[in-house]
Amino acid sequence: MLRHIVLVTYKSEASLEERAAMQATVAAFAEQVPEVRSLTCGENVGSGPNHHDFAIVADFDDLPAFRRYIESDAHQSYVNTYAKAIVGKLAAIQHEW
């Protein structure tokens, strides 16, 4: 199994509506992309200088499945519609478990 973890910090000008639309798009990956075995995501409820605004944790069978997800139409649409527009900073890691 491969776990993909993403931490997002929004641009200051990102509206609440844009944030909500992006979050709904990400949550739908579990239903739209067959390679996604499980996915959880949510807004940060804490506060601190090193905190991010939104987190995504998604599981895949293996690295090839993860790569197919990255290349999927759903993910590419997310990148072009939301990530480039309202994401100011992003941190990601993949690890096997």
C-alpha distance (Angstrom), angle and dihedral (degrees) to the residues before:
residue distance angle dihedral
M1 . . .
L2 3.76 . .
R3 3.80 124.3 .
H4 3.81 121.6 -154.9
I5 3.81 116.2 -160.9
V6 3.80 122.4 -172.4
L7 3.81 129.0 -176.5
V8 3.79 116.8 -164.7
T9 3.79 131.0 -163.4
Y10 3.78 112.9 -168.3
K11 3.77 124.9 -135.6
S12 3.80 110.4 -103.2
E13 3.80 91.2 -113.8
A14 3.83 94.2 54.8
S15 3.80 108.1 120.9
L16 3.78 124.4 -135.9
E17 3.81 88.4 -114.0
E18 3.82 92.1 54.1
R19 3.80 90.8 47.9
A20 3.81 92.1 50.0
A21 3.81 92.0 47.7
M22 3.80 91.5 50.5
Q23 3.79 91.7 48.3
A24 3.81 91.6 50.6
T25 3.80 89.9 49.6
V26 3.81 91.8 51.7
A27 3.81 93.0 46.2
A28 3.82 89.5 53.7
F29 3.83 92.3 59.2
A30 3.81 89.3 84.8
E31 3.81 89.8 62.8
Q32 3.81 99.3 33.7
V33 3.80 102.4 45.0
P34 3.82 115.1 55.1
E35 3.82 92.7 -157.9
V36 3.82 91.1 66.1
R37 3.81 106.9 93.5
S38 3.80 95.6 180.0
L39 3.77 135.9 -7.4
T40 3.77 134.8 -172.8
C41 3.76 126.8 177.1
G42 3.76 139.1 166.1
E43 3.77 151.2 152.6
N44 3.77 120.3 -82.8
V45 3.81 111.2 -100.4
G46 3.79 94.9 -172.6
S47 3.76 133.0 70.0
G48 3.74 134.8 -138.3
P49 3.78 143.1 120.0
N50 3.81 93.9 -91.2
H51 3.81 97.9 42.6
H52 3.78 125.9 114.9
D53 3.80 127.2 -145.5
F54 3.81 102.7 -124.4
A55 3.80 137.1 17.7
I56 3.81 134.3 -158.2
V57 3.81 126.2 -167.0
A58 3.81 116.2 -176.1
D59 3.79 130.9 172.3
F60 3.81 128.0 -148.6
D61 3.79 134.7 -180.0
D62 3.79 93.3 -116.0
L63 3.80 145.7 -30.5
P64 3.83 94.8 -75.9
A65 3.83 89.5 54.7
F66 3.80 89.7 50.1
R67 3.79 90.9 50.9
R68 3.81 90.9 50.9
Y69 3.81 88.3 52.4
I70 3.82 91.4 51.1
E71 3.82 89.2 51.7
S72 3.82 94.6 44.3
D73 3.80 120.8 116.1
A74 3.82 90.1 -119.9
H75 3.82 93.5 55.9
Q76 3.79 94.1 41.8
S77 3.80 90.2 51.4
Y78 3.83 89.8 50.9
V79 3.80 91.0 51.5
N80 3.78 94.5 47.8
T81 3.80 96.9 40.1
Y82 3.80 103.2 37.6
A83 3.77 116.0 4.1
K84 3.78 94.9 56.4
A85 3.81 92.8 42.1
I86 3.80 106.9 43.3
V87 3.82 108.5 10.9
G88 3.78 112.0 97.8
K89 3.79 98.2 175.9
L90 3.78 133.1 9.7
A91 3.79 132.0 -173.4
A92 3.80 121.0 -170.1
I93 3.77 138.5 176.5
Q94 3.78 135.3 176.1
H95 3.78 122.4 -157.5
E96 3.77 136.2 171.7
W97 3.77 120.1 -120.0
